[in-house]
Amino acid sequence: MVNLQPAGNCPRCQSDQLTCKYNHFQQDELEIHSWEHRCPDCGNRQTSAYRNDDEDELPPDNPAQCPYCGRSGQVNDESAG
């Protein structure tokens, strides 16, 4: 599931075209949450991803919340239908 939404102004160039992209993947026991903030005007990009099987790094309390803007990536089953 990919979810793309406007995210305000770019911290580098102040463009109002910054986007927040959330991707959620789940298969069997594996679950991955990934986040990207990207500006199409200057190319500035921030990314983070969290895997539930990563033993080297503890995930945040809520990996379905953007670490950059705080929005929820709400995973719901209605979109699968």
Distance bins in CASP14 RR format, pairs under 12 A and 6 or more apart:
PFRMAT RR
TARGET T0000
AUTHOR 0000-0000-0000
RMODE 2
METHOD distances of the structure
MODEL  1
1 21 0 0 0 0 0 1 0 0 0 0 0
1 22 0 0 0 0 1 0 0 0 0 0 0
1 23 1 0 0 1 0 0 0 0 0 0 0
1 24 1 0 1 0 0 0 0 0 0 0 0
1 25 1 0 0 1 0 0 0 0 0 0 0
1 26 0 0 0 0 1 0 0 0 0 0 0
1 31 0 0 0 0 0 1 0 0 0 0 0
1 32 0 0 0 0 0 1 0 0 0 0 0
1 33 0 0 0 0 0 1 0 0 0 0 0
1 34 0 0 0 0 0 1 0 0 0 0 0
1 64 0 0 0 0 0 1 0 0 0 0 0
1 73 0 0 0 0 1 0 0 0 0 0 0
1 74 0 0 0 0 1 0 0 0 0 0 0
1 75 1 0 0 1 0 0 0 0 0 0 0
1 76 0 0 0 0 1 0 0 0 0 0 0
1 77 0 0 0 0 0 1 0 0 0 0 0
1 78 0 0 0 0 0 1 0 0 0 0 0
1 79 1 0 0 1 0 0 0 0 0 0 0
1 80 1 0 0 1 0 0 0 0 0 0 0
1 81 0 0 0 0 0 1 0 0 0 0 0
2 19 0 0 0 0 0 1 0 0 0 0 0
2 20 0 0 0 0 0 1 0 0 0 0 0
2 21 1 0 0 1 0 0 0 0 0 0 0
2 22 1 0 0 1 0 0 0 0 0 0 0
2 23 1 0 1 0 0 0 0 0 0 0 0
2 24 0 0 0 0 1 0 0 0 0 0 0
2 25 0 0 0 0 1 0 0 0 0 0 0
2 33 0 0 0 0 0 1 0 0 0 0 0
2 34 0 0 0 0 1 0 0 0 0 0 0
2 35 0 0 0 0 0 1 0 0 0 0 0
2 36 0 0 0 0 0 1 0 0 0 0 0
2 73 0 0 0 0 0 1 0 0 0 0 0
2 75 0 0 0 0 0 1 0 0 0 0 0
2 79 0 0 0 0 0 1 0 0 0 0 0
3 19 0 0 0 0 0 1 0 0 0 0 0
3 20 0 0 0 0 1 0 0 0 0 0 0
3 21 1 0 0 1 0 0 0 0 0 0 0
3 22 1 0 1 0 0 0 0 0 0 0 0
3 23 1 0 0 1 0 0 0 0 0 0 0
3 24 1 0 0 1 0 0 0 0 0 0 0
3 33 0 0 0 0 0 1 0 0 0 0 0
3 34 0 0 0 0 0 1 0 0 0 0 0
3 35 0 0 0 0 0 1 0 0 0 0 0
3 36 0 0 0 0 0 1 0 0 0 0 0
3 64 0 0 0 0 0 1 0 0 0 0 0
3 66 0 0 0 0 0 1 0 0 0 0 0
3 71 0 0 0 0 1 0 0 0 0 0 0
3 72 0 0 0 0 1 0 0 0 0 0 0
3 73 1 0 1 0 0 0 0 0 0 0 0
3 74 0 0 0 0 1 0 0 0 0 0 0
3 75 0 0 0 0 1 0 0 0 0 0 0
3 76 0 0 0 0 0 1 0 0 0 0 0
3 79 0 0 0 0 1 0 0 0 0 0 0
4 18 0 0 0 0 0 1 0 0 0 0 0
4 19 1 0 1 0 0 0 0 0 0 0 0
4 20 1 0 0 1 0 0 0 0 0 0 0
4 21 1 0 1 0 0 0 0 0 0 0 0
4 22 1 0 0 1 0 0 0 0 0 0 0
4 23 0 0 0 0 1 0 0 0 0 0 0
4 35 0 0 0 0 0 1 0 0 0 0 0
4 36 0 0 0 0 1 0 0 0 0 0 0
4 37 0 0 0 0 0 1 0 0 0 0 0
4 38 0 0 0 0 1 0 0 0 0 0 0
4 40 0 0 0 0 0 1 0 0 0 0 0
4 66 0 0 0 0 0 1 0 0 0 0 0
4 71 0 0 0 0 0 1 0 0 0 0 0
4 73 0 0 0 0 0 1 0 0 0 0 0
5 18 0 0 0 0 0 1 0 0 0 0 0
5 19 1 0 0 1 0 0 0 0 0 0 0
5 20 1 0 1 0 0 0 0 0 0 0 0
5 21 0 0 0 0 1 0 0 0 0 0 0
5 22 0 0 0 0 1 0 0 0 0 0 0
5 35 0 0 0 0 0 1 0 0 0 0 0
5 36 0 0 0 0 0 1 0 0 0 0 0
5 37 0 0 0 0 0 1 0 0 0 0 0
5 38 0 0 0 0 0 1 0 0 0 0 0
5 66 0 0 0 0 1 0 0 0 0 0 0
5 68 0 0 0 0 0 1 0 0 0 0 0
5 69 0 0 0 0 1 0 0 0 0 0 0
5 70 0 0 0 0 0 1 0 0 0 0 0
5 71 1 0 0 1 0 0 0 0 0 0 0
5 72 0 0 0 0 0 1 0 0 0 0 0
5 73 0 0 0 0 1 0 0 0 0 0 0
5 74 0 0 0 0 0 1 0 0 0 0 0
6 15 0 0 0 0 0 1 0 0 0 0 0
6 16 1 0 0 1 0 0 0 0 0 0 0
6 17 1 0 0 1 0 0 0 0 0 0 0
6 18 1 0 0 1 0 0 0 0 0 0 0
6 19 1 0 0 1 0 0 0 0 0 0 0
6 20 1 0 0 1 0 0 0 0 0 0 0
6 21 0 0 0 0 0 1 0 0 0 0 0
6 37 0 0 0 0 0 1 0 0 0 0 0
6 38 0 0 0 0 0 1 0 0 0 0 0
6 39 0 0 0 0 0 1 0 0 0 0 0
6 40 0 0 0 0 0 1 0 0 0 0 0
6 69 0 0 0 0 1 0 0 0 0 0 0
6 71 0 0 0 0 0 1 0 0 0 0 0
7 15 0 0 0 0 0 1 0 0 0 0 0
7 16 0 0 0 0 1 0 0 0 0 0 0
7 17 0 0 0 0 1 0 0 0 0 0 0
7 18 1 0 1 0 0 0 0 0 0 0 0
7 19 1 0 1 0 0 0 0 0 0 0 0
7 20 1 1 0 0 0 0 0 0 0 0 0
7 21 0 0 0 0 1 0 0 0 0 0 0
7 22 0 0 0 0 0 1 0 0 0 0 0
7 35 0 0 0 0 0 1 0 0 0 0 0
7 36 0 0 0 0 1 0 0 0 0 0 0
7 37 1 0 1 0 0 0 0 0 0 0 0
7 38 0 0 0 0 1 0 0 0 0 0 0
7 39 0 0 0 0 1 0 0 0 0 0 0
7 40 0 0 0 0 0 1 0 0 0 0 0
7 44 0 0 0 0 0 1 0 0 0 0 0
7 45 0 0 0 0 0 1 0 0 0 0 0
7 46 0 0 0 0 0 1 0 0 0 0 0
7 66 0 0 0 0 1 0 0 0 0 0 0
7 68 1 0 0 1 0 0 0 0 0 0 0
7 69 1 0 1 0 0 0 0 0 0 0 0
7 70 0 0 0 0 1 0 0 0 0 0 0
7 71 1 0 0 1 0 0 0 0 0 0 0
8 14 0 0 0 0 1 0 0 0 0 0 0
8 15 0 0 0 0 1 0 0 0 0 0 0
8 16 1 0 0 1 0 0 0 0 0 0 0
8 17 0 0 0 0 1 0 0 0 0 0 0
8 18 1 0 1 0 0 0 0 0 0 0 0
8 19 0 0 0 0 1 0 0 0 0 0 0
8 20 0 0 0 0 1 0 0 0 0 0 0
8 37 0 0 0 0 1 0 0 0 0 0 0
8 38 0 0 0 0 0 1 0 0 0 0 0
8 39 0 0 0 0 1 0 0 0 0 0 0
8 66 0 0 0 0 0 1 0 0 0 0 0
8 68 0 0 0 0 0 1 0 0 0 0 0
8 69 1 0 0 1 0 0 0 0 0 0 0
8 71 0 0 0 0 0 1 0 0 0 0 0
9 15 1 0 0 1 0 0 0 0 0 0 0
9 16 1 0 1 0 0 0 0 0 0 0 0
9 17 0 0 0 0 1 0 0 0 0 0 0
9 18 1 0 0 1 0 0 0 0 0 0 0
9 19 0 0 0 0 0 1 0 0 0 0 0
9 37 0 0 0 0 0 1 0 0 0 0 0
9 39 0 0 0 0 1 0 0 0 0 0 0
9 41 0 0 0 0 0 1 0 0 0 0 0
9 42 0 0 0 0 0 1 0 0 0 0 0
9 44 0 0 0 0 0 1 0 0 0 0 0
9 69 0 0 0 0 0 1 0 0 0 0 0
10 16 1 0 0 1 0 0 0 0 0 0 0
10 17 1 0 0 1 0 0 0 0 0 0 0
10 18 1 0 1 0 0 0 0 0 0 0 0
10 19 0 0 0 0 1 0 0 0 0 0 0
10 20 0 0 0 0 0 1 0 0 0 0 0
10 37 0 0 0 0 1 0 0 0 0 0 0
10 38 0 0 0 0 1 0 0 0 0 0 0
10 39 1 1 0 0 0 0 0 0 0 0 0
10 40 0 0 0 0 1 0 0 0 0 0 0
10 41 1 0 0 1 0 0 0 0 0 0 0
10 42 1 0 0 1 0 0 0 0 0 0 0
10 43 0 0 0 0 1 0 0 0 0 0 0
10 44 1 0 1 0 0 0 0 0 0 0 0
10 45 0 0 0 0 0 1 0 0 0 0 0
10 46 0 0 0 0 0 1 0 0 0 0 0
10 68 0 0 0 0 0 1 0 0 0 0 0
10 69 0 0 0 0 0 1 0 0 0 0 0
11 18 0 0 0 0 1 0 0 0 0 0 0
11 37 0 0 0 0 1 0 0 0 0 0 0
11 38 0 0 0 0 0 1 0 0 0 0 0
11 39 0 0 0 0 1 0 0 0 0 0 0
11 42 0 0 0 0 1 0 0 0 0 0 0
11 43 0 0 0 0 0 1 0 0 0 0 0
11 44 1 0 0 1 0 0 0 0 0 0 0
11 45 0 0 0 0 0 1 0 0 0 0 0
11 46 0 0 0 0 1 0 0 0 0 0 0
11 68 0 0 0 0 1 0 0 0 0 0 0
11 69 0 0 0 0 0 1 0 0 0 0 0
12 18 0 0 0 0 1 0 0 0 0 0 0
12 37 0 0 0 0 0 1 0 0 0 0 0
12 38 0 0 0 0 0 1 0 0 0 0 0
12 39 1 0 0 1 0 0 0 0 0 0 0
12 41 0 0 0 0 1 0 0 0 0 0 0
12 42 1 0 1 0 0 0 0 0 0 0 0
12 43 0 0 0 0 1 0 0 0 0 0 0
12 44 1 0 1 0 0 0 0 0 0 0 0
12 45 0 0 0 0 1 0 0 0 0 0 0
12 46 0 0 0 0 0 1 0 0 0 0 0
13 39 1 0 0 1 0 0 0 0 0 0 0
13 40 0 0 0 0 0 1 0 0 0 0 0
13 41 1 0 1 0 0 0 0 0 0 0 0
13 42 1 0 1 0 0 0 0 0 0 0 0
13 43 0 0 0 0 1 0 0 0 0 0 0
13 44 1 0 0 1 0 0 0 0 0 0 0
14 39 0 0 0 0 1 0 0 0 0 0 0
14 41 0 0 0 0 1 0 0 0 0 0 0
14 42 0 0 0 0 1 0 0 0 0 0 0
14 44 0 0 0 0 0 1 0 0 0 0 0
15 37 0 0 0 0 0 1 0 0 0 0 0
15 38 0 0 0 0 0 1 0 0 0 0 0
15 39 1 0 1 0 0 0 0 0 0 0 0
15 40 1 0 0 1 0 0 0 0 0 0 0
15 41 1 0 1 0 0 0 0 0 0 0 0
15 42 1 0 0 1 0 0 0 0 0 0 0
15 43 0 0 0 0 1 0 0 0 0 0 0
15 44 0 0 0 0 1 0 0 0 0 0 0
16 39 0 0 0 0 1 0 0 0 0 0 0
16 40 0 0 0 0 0 1 0 0 0 0 0
16 41 0 0 0 0 1 0 0 0 0 0 0
17 37 0 0 0 0 0 1 0 0 0 0 0
17 38 0 0 0 0 1 0 0 0 0 0 0
17 39 1 0 0 1 0 0 0 0 0 0 0
17 40 1 0 1 0 0 0 0 0 0 0 0
17 41 1 0 1 0 0 0 0 0 0 0 0
17 42 0 0 0 0 1 0 0 0 0 0 0
17 43 0 0 0 0 0 1 0 0 0 0 0
17 44 0 0 0 0 0 1 0 0 0 0 0
18 36 0 0 0 0 0 1 0 0 0 0 0
18 37 1 0 0 1 0 0 0 0 0 0 0
18 38 1 0 0 1 0 0 0 0 0 0 0
18 39 1 0 1 0 0 0 0 0 0 0 0
18 40 0 0 0 0 1 0 0 0 0 0 0
18 41 0 0 0 0 1 0 0 0 0 0 0
18 42 0 0 0 0 1 0 0 0 0 0 0
18 43 0 0 0 0 0 1 0 0 0 0 0
18 44 0 0 0 0 1 0 0 0 0 0 0
18 45 0 0 0 0 0 1 0 0 0 0 0
18 46 0 0 0 0 1 0 0 0 0 0 0
18 66 0 0 0 0 0 1 0 0 0 0 0
18 68 0 0 0 0 1 0 0 0 0 0 0
18 69 0 0 0 0 1 0 0 0 0 0 0
19 35 0 0 0 0 0 1 0 0 0 0 0
19 36 1 0 0 1 0 0 0 0 0 0 0
19 37 1 0 0 1 0 0 0 0 0 0 0
19 38 1 0 1 0 0 0 0 0 0 0 0
19 39 1 0 0 1 0 0 0 0 0 0 0
19 40 1 0 0 1 0 0 0 0 0 0 0
19 41 0 0 0 0 0 1 0 0 0 0 0
19 43 0 0 0 0 0 1 0 0 0 0 0
19 44 0 0 0 0 0 1 0 0 0 0 0
19 45 0 0 0 0 0 1 0 0 0 0 0
19 46 0 0 0 0 0 1 0 0 0 0 0
19 66 0 0 0 0 0 1 0 0 0 0 0
19 68 0 0 0 0 0 1 0 0 0 0 0
19 69 0 0 0 0 0 1 0 0 0 0 0
19 71 0 0 0 0 0 1 0 0 0 0 0
20 34 0 0 0 0 0 1 0 0 0 0 0
20 35 1 0 0 1 0 0 0 0 0 0 0
20 36 1 0 0 1 0 0 0 0 0 0 0
20 37 1 0 1 0 0 0 0 0 0 0 0
20 38 0 0 0 0 1 0 0 0 0 0 0
20 39 0 0 0 0 0 1 0 0 0 0 0
20 45 0 0 0 0 0 1 0 0 0 0 0
20 46 0 0 0 0 1 0 0 0 0 0 0
20 47 0 0 0 0 0 1 0 0 0 0 0
20 48 0 0 0 0 0 1 0 0 0 0 0
20 65 0 0 0 0 0 1 0 0 0 0 0
20 66 1 0 1 0 0 0 0 0 0 0 0
20 67 0 0 0 0 0 1 0 0 0 0 0
20 68 1 0 0 1 0 0 0 0 0 0 0
20 69 1 0 1 0 0 0 0 0 0 0 0
20 70 0 0 0 0 1 0 0 0 0 0 0
20 71 1 0 0 1 0 0 0 0 0 0 0
20 72 0 0 0 0 0 1 0 0 0 0 0
20 73 0 0 0 0 1 0 0 0 0 0 0
21 33 0 0 0 0 0 1 0 0 0 0 0
21 34 0 0 0 0 1 0 0 0 0 0 0
21 35 1 0 0 1 0 0 0 0 0 0 0
21 36 1 0 1 0 0 0 0 0 0 0 0
21 37 1 0 0 1 0 0 0 0 0 0 0
21 38 1 0 0 1 0 0 0 0 0 0 0
21 39 0 0 0 0 0 1 0 0 0 0 0
21 40 0 0 0 0 0 1 0 0 0 0 0
21 45 0 0 0 0 0 1 0 0 0 0 0
21 46 0 0 0 0 0 1 0 0 0 0 0
21 47 0 0 0 0 1 0 0 0 0 0 0
21 48 0 0 0 0 0 1 0 0 0 0 0
21 49 0 0 0 0 0 1 0 0 0 0 0
21 66 0 0 0 0 1 0 0 0 0 0 0
21 68 0 0 0 0 0 1 0 0 0 0 0
21 69 0 0 0 0 0 1 0 0 0 0 0
21 71 0 0 0 0 0 1 0 0 0 0 0
21 73 0 0 0 0 0 1 0 0 0 0 0
22 32 0 0 0 0 0 1 0 0 0 0 0
22 33 1 0 0 1 0 0 0 0 0 0 0
22 34 1 0 0 1 0 0 0 0 0 0 0
22 35 1 0 1 0 0 0 0 0 0 0 0
22 36 0 0 0 0 1 0 0 0 0 0 0
22 37 0 0 0 0 0 1 0 0 0 0 0
22 47 0 0 0 0 0 1 0 0 0 0 0
22 48 0 0 0 0 0 1 0 0 0 0 0
22 49 0 0 0 0 0 1 0 0 0 0 0
22 50 0 0 0 0 0 1 0 0 0 0 0
22 63 0 0 0 0 0 1 0 0 0 0 0
22 64 1 0 0 1 0 0 0 0 0 0 0
22 65 0 0 0 0 1 0 0 0 0 0 0
22 66 1 0 0 1 0 0 0 0 0 0 0
22 67 0 0 0 0 0 1 0 0 0 0 0
22 68 0 0 0 0 0 1 0 0 0 0 0
22 69 0 0 0 0 0 1 0 0 0 0 0
22 70 0 0 0 0 0 1 0 0 0 0 0
22 71 1 0 0 1 0 0 0 0 0 0 0
22 72 0 0 0 0 1 0 0 0 0 0 0
22 73 1 0 1 0 0 0 0 0 0 0 0
22 74 0 0 0 0 1 0 0 0 0 0 0
22 75 0 0 0 0 1 0 0 0 0 0 0
23 31 0 0 0 0 0 1 0 0 0 0 0
23 32 1 0 0 1 0 0 0 0 0 0 0
23 33 1 0 0 1 0 0 0 0 0 0 0
23 34 1 0 1 0 0 0 0 0 0 0 0
23 35 1 0 0 1 0 0 0 0 0 0 0
23 36 0 0 0 0 1 0 0 0 0 0 0
23 47 0 0 0 0 0 1 0 0 0 0 0
23 48 0 0 0 0 0 1 0 0 0 0 0
23 49 0 0 0 0 1 0 0 0 0 0 0
23 50 0 0 0 0 0 1 0 0 0 0 0
23 63 0 0 0 0 0 1 0 0 0 0 0
23 64 0 0 0 0 0 1 0 0 0 0 0
23 66 0 0 0 0 0 1 0 0 0 0 0
23 73 0 0 0 0 1 0 0 0 0 0 0
23 75 0 0 0 0 0 1 0 0 0 0 0
24 30 0 0 0 0 0 1 0 0 0 0 0
24 31 1 0 0 1 0 0 0 0 0 0 0
24 32 1 0 0 1 0 0 0 0 0 0 0
24 33 1 0 1 0 0 0 0 0 0 0 0
24 34 1 0 0 1 0 0 0 0 0 0 0
24 35 0 0 0 0 0 1 0 0 0 0 0
24 49 0 0 0 0 0 1 0 0 0 0 0
24 50 0 0 0 0 0 1 0 0 0 0 0
24 51 0 0 0 0 0 1 0 0 0 0 0
24 52 0 0 0 0 0 1 0 0 0 0 0
24 63 0 0 0 0 1 0 0 0 0 0 0
24 64 1 0 0 1 0 0 0 0 0 0 0
24 72 0 0 0 0 0 1 0 0 0 0 0
24 73 1 0 0 1 0 0 0 0 0 0 0
24 74 0 0 0 0 1 0 0 0 0 0 0
24 75 1 0 1 0 0 0 0 0 0 0 0
24 76 0 0 0 0 0 1 0 0 0 0 0
24 77 0 0 0 0 0 1 0 0 0 0 0
24 79 0 0 0 0 0 1 0 0 0 0 0
24 80 0 0 0 0 0 1 0 0 0 0 0
25 31 1 0 0 1 0 0 0 0 0 0 0
25 32 1 0 1 0 0 0 0 0 0 0 0
25 33 0 0 0 0 1 0 0 0 0 0 0
25 34 1 0 0 1 0 0 0 0 0 0 0
25 49 0 0 0 0 1 0 0 0 0 0 0
25 50 0 0 0 0 0 1 0 0 0 0 0
25 51 0 0 0 0 1 0 0 0 0 0 0
25 52 0 0 0 0 0 1 0 0 0 0 0
25 63 0 0 0 0 0 1 0 0 0 0 0
25 75 0 0 0 0 0 1 0 0 0 0 0
26 32 1 0 0 1 0 0 0 0 0 0 0
26 33 0 0 0 0 1 0 0 0 0 0 0
26 51 0 0 0 0 0 1 0 0 0 0 0
26 52 0 0 0 0 1 0 0 0 0 0 0
26 53 0 0 0 0 0 1 0 0 0 0 0
26 63 0 0 0 0 0 1 0 0 0 0 0
26 64 0 0 0 0 0 1 0 0 0 0 0
26 75 0 0 0 0 1 0 0 0 0 0 0
26 77 0 0 0 0 0 1 0 0 0 0 0
26 80 0 0 0 0 0 1 0 0 0 0 0
27 51 0 0 0 0 0 1 0 0 0 0 0
27 52 0 0 0 0 0 1 0 0 0 0 0
27 53 0 0 0 0 0 1 0 0 0 0 0
28 52 0 0 0 0 0 1 0 0 0 0 0
28 53 0 0 0 0 0 1 0 0 0 0 0
29 51 0 0 0 0 0 1 0 0 0 0 0
29 52 1 0 0 1 0 0 0 0 0 0 0
29 53 1 0 0 1 0 0 0 0 0 0 0
30 50 0 0 0 0 0 1 0 0 0 0 0
30 51 1 0 0 1 0 0 0 0 0 0 0
30 52 1 0 0 1 0 0 0 0 0 0 0
30 53 1 0 1 0 0 0 0 0 0 0 0
30 54 0 0 0 0 0 1 0 0 0 0 0
31 49 0 0 0 0 0 1 0 0 0 0 0
31 50 0 0 0 0 1 0 0 0 0 0 0
31 51 1 0 0 1 0 0 0 0 0 0 0
31 52 1 0 1 0 0 0 0 0 0 0 0
31 53 0 0 0 0 1 0 0 0 0 0 0
31 54 0 0 0 0 0 1 0 0 0 0 0
31 59 0 0 0 0 1 0 0 0 0 0 0
31 63 0 0 0 0 1 0 0 0 0 0 0
31 64 0 0 0 0 1 0 0 0 0 0 0
31 75 0 0 0 0 1 0 0 0 0 0 0
32 48 0 0 0 0 0 1 0 0 0 0 0
32 49 1 0 0 1 0 0 0 0 0 0 0
32 50 1 0 0 1 0 0 0 0 0 0 0
32 51 1 0 1 0 0 0 0 0 0 0 0
32 52 1 0 0 1 0 0 0 0 0 0 0
32 53 0 0 0 0 1 0 0 0 0 0 0
32 54 0 0 0 0 1 0 0 0 0 0 0
32 59 0 0 0 0 0 1 0 0 0 0 0
32 63 0 0 0 0 1 0 0 0 0 0 0
32 64 0 0 0 0 0 1 0 0 0 0 0
32 75 0 0 0 0 0 1 0 0 0 0 0
33 47 0 0 0 0 0 1 0 0 0 0 0
33 48 0 0 0 0 1 0 0 0 0 0 0
33 49 1 0 0 1 0 0 0 0 0 0 0
33 50 1 0 1 0 0 0 0 0 0 0 0
33 51 0 0 0 0 1 0 0 0 0 0 0
33 52 0 0 0 0 1 0 0 0 0 0 0
33 54 0 0 0 0 0 1 0 0 0 0 0
33 59 1 0 0 1 0 0 0 0 0 0 0
33 60 0 0 0 0 1 0 0 0 0 0 0
33 62 0 0 0 0 1 0 0 0 0 0 0
33 63 1 0 1 0 0 0 0 0 0 0 0
33 64 1 0 1 0 0 0 0 0 0 0 0
33 65 0 0 0 0 1 0 0 0 0 0 0
33 66 0 0 0 0 1 0 0 0 0 0 0
33 67 0 0 0 0 0 1 0 0 0 0 0
33 72 0 0 0 0 0 1 0 0 0 0 0
33 73 0 0 0 0 1 0 0 0 0 0 0
33 74 0 0 0 0 0 1 0 0 0 0 0
33 75 0 0 0 0 1 0 0 0 0 0 0
34 46 0 0 0 0 0 1 0 0 0 0 0
34 47 1 0 0 1 0 0 0 0 0 0 0
34 48 1 0 0 1 0 0 0 0 0 0 0
34 49 1 1 0 0 0 0 0 0 0 0 0
34 50 1 0 0 1 0 0 0 0 0 0 0
34 51 0 0 0 0 1 0 0 0 0 0 0
34 59 0 0 0 0 0 1 0 0 0 0 0
34 63 0 0 0 0 1 0 0 0 0 0 0
34 64 0 0 0 0 0 1 0 0 0 0 0
34 66 0 0 0 0 0 1 0 0 0 0 0
34 67 0 0 0 0 0 1 0 0 0 0 0
34 73 0 0 0 0 0 1 0 0 0 0 0
35 45 0 0 0 0 0 1 0 0 0 0 0
35 46 0 0 0 0 1 0 0 0 0 0 0
35 47 1 0 0 1 0 0 0 0 0 0 0
35 48 1 0 1 0 0 0 0 0 0 0 0
35 49 1 0 0 1 0 0 0 0 0 0 0
35 50 0 0 0 0 1 0 0 0 0 0 0
35 60 0 0 0 0 0 1 0 0 0 0 0
35 62 0 0 0 0 0 1 0 0 0 0 0
35 63 0 0 0 0 1 0 0 0 0 0 0
35 64 0 0 0 0 1 0 0 0 0 0 0
35 65 0 0 0 0 1 0 0 0 0 0 0
35 66 1 0 1 0 0 0 0 0 0 0 0
35 67 1 0 0 1 0 0 0 0 0 0 0
35 68 1 0 0 1 0 0 0 0 0 0 0
35 69 0 0 0 0 1 0 0 0 0 0 0
35 70 0 0 0 0 1 0 0 0 0 0 0
35 71 0 0 0 0 1 0 0 0 0 0 0
35 72 0 0 0 0 0 1 0 0 0 0 0
35 73 0 0 0 0 1 0 0 0 0 0 0
36 43 0 0 0 0 0 1 0 0 0 0 0
36 44 0 0 0 0 0 1 0 0 0 0 0
36 45 1 0 0 1 0 0 0 0 0 0 0
36 46 1 0 0 1 0 0 0 0 0 0 0
36 47 1 0 1 0 0 0 0 0 0 0 0
36 48 0 0 0 0 1 0 0 0 0 0 0
36 49 0 0 0 0 1 0 0 0 0 0 0
36 66 0 0 0 0 1 0 0 0 0 0 0
36 67 0 0 0 0 0 1 0 0 0 0 0
36 68 0 0 0 0 1 0 0 0 0 0 0
36 69 0 0 0 0 0 1 0 0 0 0 0
37 43 0 0 0 0 0 1 0 0 0 0 0
37 44 1 0 0 1 0 0 0 0 0 0 0
37 45 1 0 0 1 0 0 0 0 0 0 0
37 46 1 0 1 0 0 0 0 0 0 0 0
37 47 1 0 0 1 0 0 0 0 0 0 0
37 48 0 0 0 0 1 0 0 0 0 0 0
37 66 1 0 0 1 0 0 0 0 0 0 0
37 67 0 0 0 0 1 0 0 0 0 0 0
37 68 1 0 1 0 0 0 0 0 0 0 0
37 69 1 0 0 1 0 0 0 0 0 0 0
37 70 0 0 0 0 0 1 0 0 0 0 0
37 71 0 0 0 0 0 1 0 0 0 0 0
38 44 1 0 0 1 0 0 0 0 0 0 0
38 45 1 0 1 0 0 0 0 0 0 0 0
38 46 1 0 0 1 0 0 0 0 0 0 0
38 47 0 0 0 0 1 0 0 0 0 0 0
38 68 0 0 0 0 0 1 0 0 0 0 0
39 45 1 0 0 1 0 0 0 0 0 0 0
39 46 0 0 0 0 1 0 0 0 0 0 0
39 68 0 0 0 0 0 1 0 0 0 0 0
44 68 0 0 0 0 0 1 0 0 0 0 0
45 68 0 0 0 0 0 1 0 0 0 0 0
46 66 0 0 0 0 1 0 0 0 0 0 0
46 67 0 0 0 0 1 0 0 0 0 0 0
46 68 1 0 1 0 0 0 0 0 0 0 0
46 69 0 0 0 0 0 1 0 0 0 0 0
47 66 0 0 0 0 0 1 0 0 0 0 0
47 67 0 0 0 0 1 0 0 0 0 0 0
47 68 0 0 0 0 1 0 0 0 0 0 0
48 57 0 0 0 0 0 1 0 0 0 0 0
48 59 0 0 0 0 0 1 0 0 0 0 0
48 60 0 0 0 0 1 0 0 0 0 0 0
48 63 0 0 0 0 1 0 0 0 0 0 0
48 65 0 0 0 0 0 1 0 0 0 0 0
48 66 0 0 0 0 1 0 0 0 0 0 0
48 67 1 0 1 0 0 0 0 0 0 0 0
48 68 1 0 0 1 0 0 0 0 0 0 0
48 69 0 0 0 0 0 1 0 0 0 0 0
48 70 0 0 0 0 0 1 0 0 0 0 0
49 57 0 0 0 0 0 1 0 0 0 0 0
49 59 0 0 0 0 1 0 0 0 0 0 0
49 60 0 0 0 0 0 1 0 0 0 0 0
49 63 0 0 0 0 1 0 0 0 0 0 0
49 67 0 0 0 0 0 1 0 0 0 0 0
50 56 0 0 0 0 0 1 0 0 0 0 0
50 57 1 0 0 1 0 0 0 0 0 0 0
50 58 0 0 0 0 1 0 0 0 0 0 0
50 59 1 0 1 0 0 0 0 0 0 0 0
50 60 1 0 0 1 0 0 0 0 0 0 0
50 61 0 0 0 0 0 1 0 0 0 0 0
50 62 0 0 0 0 1 0 0 0 0 0 0
50 63 1 0 1 0 0 0 0 0 0 0 0
50 64 0 0 0 0 1 0 0 0 0 0 0
50 65 0 0 0 0 0 1 0 0 0 0 0
50 66 0 0 0 0 0 1 0 0 0 0 0
50 67 0 0 0 0 1 0 0 0 0 0 0
51 57 0 0 0 0 1 0 0 0 0 0 0
51 58 0 0 0 0 0 1 0 0 0 0 0
51 59 1 0 0 1 0 0 0 0 0 0 0
51 63 0 0 0 0 1 0 0 0 0 0 0
52 58 0 0 0 0 0 1 0 0 0 0 0
52 59 1 0 0 1 0 0 0 0 0 0 0
52 60 0 0 0 0 0 1 0 0 0 0 0
52 63 0 0 0 0 1 0 0 0 0 0 0
52 64 0 0 0 0 0 1 0 0 0 0 0
53 59 0 0 0 0 0 1 0 0 0 0 0
54 63 0 0 0 0 0 1 0 0 0 0 0
57 63 0 0 0 0 0 1 0 0 0 0 0
59 65 0 0 0 0 0 1 0 0 0 0 0
59 67 0 0 0 0 0 1 0 0 0 0 0
60 66 0 0 0 0 0 1 0 0 0 0 0
60 67 1 0 0 1 0 0 0 0 0 0 0
60 70 0 0 0 0 0 1 0 0 0 0 0
61 67 0 0 0 0 0 1 0 0 0 0 0
62 70 0 0 0 0 1 0 0 0 0 0 0
62 71 0 0 0 0 0 1 0 0 0 0 0
62 72 0 0 0 0 1 0 0 0 0 0 0
62 73 0 0 0 0 1 0 0 0 0 0 0
62 74 0 0 0 0 0 1 0 0 0 0 0
62 75 0 0 0 0 0 1 0 0 0 0 0
63 70 0 0 0 0 0 1 0 0 0 0 0
63 72 0 0 0 0 0 1 0 0 0 0 0
63 73 0 0 0 0 1 0 0 0 0 0 0
63 75 0 0 0 0 0 1 0 0 0 0 0
64 70 0 0 0 0 0 1 0 0 0 0 0
64 71 0 0 0 0 1 0 0 0 0 0 0
64 72 1 0 0 1 0 0 0 0 0 0 0
64 73 1 0 1 0 0 0 0 0 0 0 0
64 74 1 0 0 1 0 0 0 0 0 0 0
64 75 1 0 0 1 0 0 0 0 0 0 0
64 76 0 0 0 0 0 1 0 0 0 0 0
65 71 1 0 0 1 0 0 0 0 0 0 0
65 72 1 0 1 0 0 0 0 0 0 0 0
65 73 1 0 0 1 0 0 0 0 0 0 0
65 74 0 0 0 0 1 0 0 0 0 0 0
65 75 0 0 0 0 0 1 0 0 0 0 0
66 72 1 0 0 1 0 0 0 0 0 0 0
66 73 1 0 0 1 0 0 0 0 0 0 0
66 74 0 0 0 0 0 1 0 0 0 0 0
67 73 0 0 0 0 0 1 0 0 0 0 0
73 79 0 0 0 0 0 1 0 0 0 0 0
END
